[in-house]
Amino acid sequence: MSQTLIEKILSRHTIGKEGDHRLISYDHLLLHDATGALLIEPFQKLGRPLAHPERILAAADHFVPPATAERAEILQQYLDFTKDLAGIRQKPFSGICHQILIEDPLVGPGQFIIGADSHTITAGGLGALACGLGSTDILFSMVTGFTWLATPPVVKITLTGQTGPHIRGKDFALEILHQIGTTTYPDYGFECFDATASKLSMDSRFSLACMGAEMGASFFTIVPDAITATFLQNKNCSIPPVYPDETAHYDAQLSIAAPPEPLVSIPPAPWCVEKVSALSHIPIHQAFVGSCTGGRLEDIADTASLIRGKRVAEHVRLVVIPASNEVYLAALEQGYIGDIIRAGGIVDAPSCGPCGGIDKGIIGKGQNMIASSNRNFPGRTGPGDTYLASALVTAASALTGYITDPREFMA
């Protein structure tokens, strides 16, 4: 029987079935400090050993470095907890958990991955299945080695058109959100084929997959191709890809053309999307390039290319937070960090930063921020308003002080 990519990966990891639910084994389980700390007391009360410690990757990224005494205590409790979990992969202070997950050579296509955070879905960019679970479900999986999941219906998404130098994966994500919102395909598995003329980079694909969480997807997986193969080779990952059958049946199909101009999500939600040209009257007080959606090397490079030799607008803060130490070092080597600092930007250590209203760039009442992050719900990044866009739009806006089409600065 023909199968989709999602069906194949689920089948390969299914231990048993009960009705429409599957008992699923996992290849990797992701922890971070903010939600991982919630597991400490119940795990200790259970008194059970870890089922597969070698499959657990423990990051610390939300409260790094801590902005308050309370968060410092939570972080320390988490670090003490994970330190005592023998055999797990310890990666604190290495960057945002979702980014260090996809950088890990052990993480690759065809795998099933779970994590205590909704944006674990990002790893779908590798051609894997990845999803976020609640802390109680993660605790169950830590001590049993599996989880229960309903088999989702699957929608095939085909990306088409010519992207051009001003369109990124973030624009495709916003175009999908604009077309379907979060209620058209709730809890579907999204299986994405890149049929664009020039193909999206892996960084753009991870940005797109990351925002599958905002689309209400169970999974957002991108079918592997030559772009994927090169990325895997560069990180010394030899895991073979899995492909859908040509005759696979999909419950729905969508064709998403590259938008002709960059898009921007306006408050109060990611699916409220406008063309950048319609928003040039909106002033900004802060531009943020970072997060698990928009803090990769492509985003840092885009920012540097636009602002190199120029100055950030007066009274505008440009905050740049690389998604991982690996990204930070590469950006340093390429000279991007110097370009950003010389233009008046602020570069902070890899972490989640203001994305969840945590630290390093929270906005105040009456302030507007444009950001390459993933959510702009009221109050998420502070009492001001947040607009979501690619790093290109974010950087261009930092230069003018208004939401700006980056093509104004592109040759």
C-alpha positions in Angstrom: 0.0 0.0 0.0 1.3 3.4 -1.0 2.3 5.7 1.9 3.0 9.3 2.5 6.3 10.3 4.2 4.4 10.9 7.4 2.8 7.5 7.3 6.1 5.8 6.6 7.9 7.3 9.5 5.0 6.6 11.9 4.8 3.0 10.7 8.5 2.5 11.2 8.2 3.7 14.8 4.8 2.1 15.8 5.0 -0.4 18.6 1.3 -1.1 18.8 -2.1 0.3 17.9 -5.4 0.8 19.6 -8.1 2.2 17.3 -6.7 5.3 15.6 -3.9 5.7 18.2 -0.4 4.5 17.9 2.2 3.6 20.5 5.2 5.3 19.1 8.9 4.9 19.9 11.1 8.0 19.6 14.7 8.6 18.4 15.2 11.8 20.4 13.6 13.6 23.3 14.3 17.3 23.7 14.4 19.1 27.1 14.9 22.8 28.0 15.1 24.7 31.2 11.7 26.4 31.3 9.6 23.3 30.8 12.1 20.8 31.9 12.1 22.3 35.4 8.4 21.3 35.7 9.4 17.6 35.5 11.8 17.5 38.4 9.4 16.9 41.3 7.1 14.4 39.5 10.1 12.5 38.1 11.7 12.2 41.5 8.4 11.0 43.0 8.1 8.3 40.3 11.5 6.9 41.2 11.8 5.2 37.8 14.9 5.1 35.6 15.1 6.7 32.2 14.1 4.3 29.4 16.6 5.6 26.9 19.0 8.2 28.4 21.1 8.4 25.3 18.1 9.7 23.3 17.6 12.7 25.5 19.1 16.0 24.6 19.1 18.6 27.4 19.5 22.2 26.5 19.3 25.4 28.5 18.1 28.4 26.5 15.1 30.2 27.9 16.7 31.6 31.1 20.2 32.0 29.8 21.6 34.1 31.3 18.8 34.6 33.9 17.2 38.0 34.0 15.7 37.6 37.5 16.6 35.8 40.8 13.6 33.6 40.4 14.7 32.4 36.9 18.3 31.9 38.1 16.9 29.5 40.7 14.8 27.7 38.2 17.8 27.4 35.8 20.0 26.0 38.6 17.4 23.5 39.7 17.1 22.3 36.1 20.9 22.1 35.7 21.3 20.1 38.9 18.5 17.8 37.8 19.9 17.1 34.3 23.5 16.7 35.6 22.3 13.7 37.6 20.7 12.0 34.6 23.5 9.7 33.6 23.9 9.1 29.9 21.9 11.9 28.5 23.4 14.4 26.0 24.1 17.6 27.9 24.1 20.8 25.8 23.4 23.7 28.1 24.4 27.2 27.0 24.9 26.0 23.4 21.9 27.9 22.0 18.2 27.5 21.4 17.2 23.9 21.8 15.6 23.5 18.4 18.6 24.8 16.7 21.1 22.7 18.5 18.8 19.7 17.8 19.0 20.1 14.1 22.8 20.8 14.3 23.3 17.4 16.1 24.9 14.8 13.7 22.7 12.1 15.4 19.5 13.9 14.3 18.3 13.3 10.7 15.6 12.3 8.3 13.1 9.6 8.9 13.3 9.9 12.7 10.6 10.5 15.2 11.4 13.3 17.6 9.5 14.8 20.6 10.2 17.7 22.9 8.8 19.7 25.7 8.2 22.7 23.4 5.8 23.3 20.5 8.6 24.5 18.2 10.2 21.1 18.3 8.3 20.7 15.0 11.3 22.6 13.5 13.2 19.4 13.0 10.7 18.5 10.3 12.8 20.5 8.0 15.2 17.5 7.9 12.5 15.2 6.6 11.8 13.9 10.1 8.7 13.9 12.2 8.9 16.2 15.2 6.3 17.5 17.6 6.0 19.2 20.9 4.3 17.6 23.9 3.2 18.8 27.3 5.5 18.2 30.3 3.4 15.3 31.6 3.6 13.5 28.3 7.3 14.1 28.1 7.7 12.6 31.6 5.8 9.6 30.5 8.0 9.2 27.5 11.2 9.6 29.5 10.4 6.6 31.7 8.7 4.4 29.1 10.5 5.0 25.9 7.4 5.7 23.9 4.3 8.0 23.5 0.7 7.7 22.3 -0.4 9.6 19.2 -3.5 9.8 17.1 -2.8 9.1 13.4 -3.2 12.5 11.7 -4.8 13.2 8.3 -2.1 14.4 5.9 -2.1 17.5 3.7 0.4 17.8 0.8 1.8 21.3 0.4 3.7 22.1 -2.8 5.8 25.3 -2.9 6.0 26.8 -6.3 7.2 29.9 -8.2 10.4 32.0 -8.2 11.5 33.1 -4.8 13.8 35.9 -5.8 16.5 37.4 -3.4 13.9 39.1 -1.2 11.7 36.0 -0.3 12.6 33.6 2.4 11.0 30.6 4.2 9.3 33.1 6.6 7.4 34.6 3.7 6.1 31.2 2.7 5.1 30.5 6.3 3.1 33.7 6.4 1.5 33.0 3.0 0.3 29.6 4.3 -1.0 31.2 7.5 -2.7 33.8 5.4 -4.4 31.2 3.3 -5.4 28.6 5.9 -5.2 30.2 9.3 -5.1 27.6 12.1 -8.6 26.1 11.8 -8.7 24.8 8.2 -6.4 21.8 8.8 -6.3 21.4 12.6 -3.9 18.7 13.8 -3.1 17.6 10.3 0.3 16.4 9.3 1.8 18.8 6.7 4.0 17.2 4.1 5.8 19.9 2.1 7.5 19.6 -1.3 9.8 22.4 -2.4 9.1 22.8 -6.2 10.3 26.4 -6.3 12.6 27.3 -9.2 15.6 28.1 -7.1 14.8 26.0 -4.0 14.7 27.3 -0.4 17.8 27.1 1.7 17.8 24.8 4.7 17.7 27.8 7.0 14.6 29.0 5.2 13.1 25.5 5.4 13.7 25.3 9.2 12.0 28.7 9.6 9.0 27.4 7.6 8.8 24.1 9.5 9.1 26.0 12.8 5.9 28.0 12.1 4.0 24.8 11.5 3.3 25.2 15.2 1.4 28.4 14.5 -0.5 26.7 11.7 -1.9 24.1 14.1 0.0 21.2 12.5 0.7 18.0 14.2 3.8 17.7 12.1 5.4 19.9 9.4 7.9 17.8 7.4 9.7 18.8 4.3 10.5 16.0 1.8 14.3 15.6 1.5 16.1 16.5 -1.7 19.6 17.5 -2.8 19.5 20.6 -0.5 18.8 18.3 2.4 21.6 15.9 1.4 24.2 18.6 1.3 23.2 19.9 4.8 23.3 16.4 6.2 26.7 15.8 4.7 28.1 19.0 6.1 27.1 18.1 9.6 28.4 14.5 9.2 25.0 12.9 9.4 24.8 9.6 7.4 21.2 8.8 8.1 19.4 7.9 4.9 16.3 9.9 3.9 12.8 8.5 3.6 10.5 9.5 0.7 6.8 9.3 0.2 5.5 6.9 -2.5 4.6 8.6 -5.8 1.1 7.2 -5.6 0.6 8.1 -1.9 -2.9 9.4 -1.1 -3.3 12.8 0.7 -6.4 14.0 2.5 -5.9 17.4 1.1 -3.5 19.2 -1.3 -2.4 22.8 -1.4 -0.2 24.7 -3.9 1.5 27.7 -2.4 3.1 30.2 -4.8 6.0 32.4 -3.7 4.5 35.7 -2.7 5.6 38.6 -5.1 6.7 40.7 -2.2 7.7 40.1 1.5 4.9 39.6 3.9 4.4 40.8 7.5 2.2 39.4 10.2 0.4 42.2 12.1 -1.1 42.1 15.7 -2.8 40.3 17.2 -1.9 36.9 15.7 0.6 35.3 13.2 -2.2 34.6 10.7 -3.1 38.3 10.3 -0.9 38.9 7.3 -0.4 41.9 5.1 2.0 42.8 2.2 5.0 44.9 3.4 4.0 47.7 1.0 0.8 48.2 2.9 2.5 48.9 6.2 5.1 51.5 5.4 3.4 54.1 7.6 4.0 52.0 10.8 6.9 53.3 13.0 9.0 50.8 14.9 11.0 51.2 18.1 12.8 47.9 18.0 13.9 45.4 15.4 14.7 41.8 16.6 16.5 39.2 14.5 16.6 36.0 16.4 14.6 33.1 17.9 14.2 29.5 16.7 12.4 30.9 13.7 14.7 33.6 12.5 18.1 33.5 14.2 20.1 31.3 11.8 23.1 32.1 9.7 21.0 33.1 6.7 19.1 35.6 8.9 22.3 37.1 10.4 23.8 37.3 6.9 20.7 39.0 5.5 20.8 41.5 8.3 24.5 42.3 7.8 24.1 42.6 4.0 21.4 45.2 4.3 23.0 47.3 7.0 26.6 47.1 6.1 28.1 50.6 5.8 24.9 52.2 7.1 23.4 53.2 10.5 20.4 52.0 12.3 17.8 54.7 12.5 18.0 57.1 15.5 16.1 55.9 18.6 15.6 52.4 17.1 17.1 49.3 18.8 18.3 46.5 16.5 18.7 43.4 18.7 20.4 40.4 17.1 20.6 37.1 18.9 22.1 34.1 17.0 20.2 30.9 17.5 23.3 28.9 18.6 26.9 29.1 19.4 27.6 27.5 16.0 25.7 30.2 14.2 27.4 32.9 16.3 30.9 31.7 15.5 30.1 31.3 11.8 28.7 34.9 11.8 31.8 36.1 13.5 34.1 34.4 11.0 32.1 35.9 8.1 32.3 39.4 9.6 28.5 39.7 10.0 28.7 40.5 13.7 31.1 43.3 13.1 28.9 44.7 10.4 25.9 44.7 12.7 27.7 46.3 15.6 29.3 49.0 13.5 25.8 49.9 12.2 24.6 50.4 15.7 23.1 47.0 16.4 23.2 45.1 19.7 24.3 41.4 19.6 23.4 39.2 22.5 24.4 35.6 23.5 22.4 32.8 21.9 19.1 32.3 23.7 15.4 32.8 23.2 15.6 36.4 24.3 12.5 38.6 23.9 10.5 36.0 21.8 8.6 34.7 24.8 8.8 37.9 26.8 11.8 36.6 28.7 14.6 39.1 28.4 17.1 41.0 26.1 14.6 43.1 24.2 11.2 43.2 25.8 9.1 46.1 24.5 7.1 48.5 26.5 3.6 50.0 26.3 3.1 52.1 23.1 6.2 50.6 21.4 6.2 48.6 18.1 8.7 45.8 17.4 9.3 44.0 14.1 10.8 40.6 14.6 11.9 37.5 12.8 10.4 35.4 15.6 7.1 33.4 15.5 4.4 34.8 17.7 2.9 38.2 18.2 0.0 37.5 20.5 -0.9 40.4 22.9 1.6 40.6 25.7 3.9 37.9 24.5 6.9 40.2 24.0 5.8 42.9 26.4 2.8 45.3 26.4 3.7 46.8 23.0 2.8 45.5 19.5 4.9 43.0 17.6 5.0 42.5 13.8 6.5 39.4 12.3 8.6 39.2 9.2 11.8 37.9 7.6 15.2 39.1 8.8 15.4 41.1 5.5 12.3 43.1 6.3 13.4 43.4 10.0 16.8 44.8 9.0 15.4 47.2 6.4 12.9 48.5 9.0 15.7 49.1 11.5 17.4 51.4 9.0 14.4 53.5 8.3 12.5 53.4 11.6 9.3 52.2 9.7 8.2 48.9 8.4 10.1 48.8 5.1 10.4 46.6 2.0 14.0 45.3 1.9 14.1 45.8 -1.9 14.7 49.5 -1.2 18.2 48.5 0.0 18.9 45.6 -2.4 20.8 46.1 -5.7 
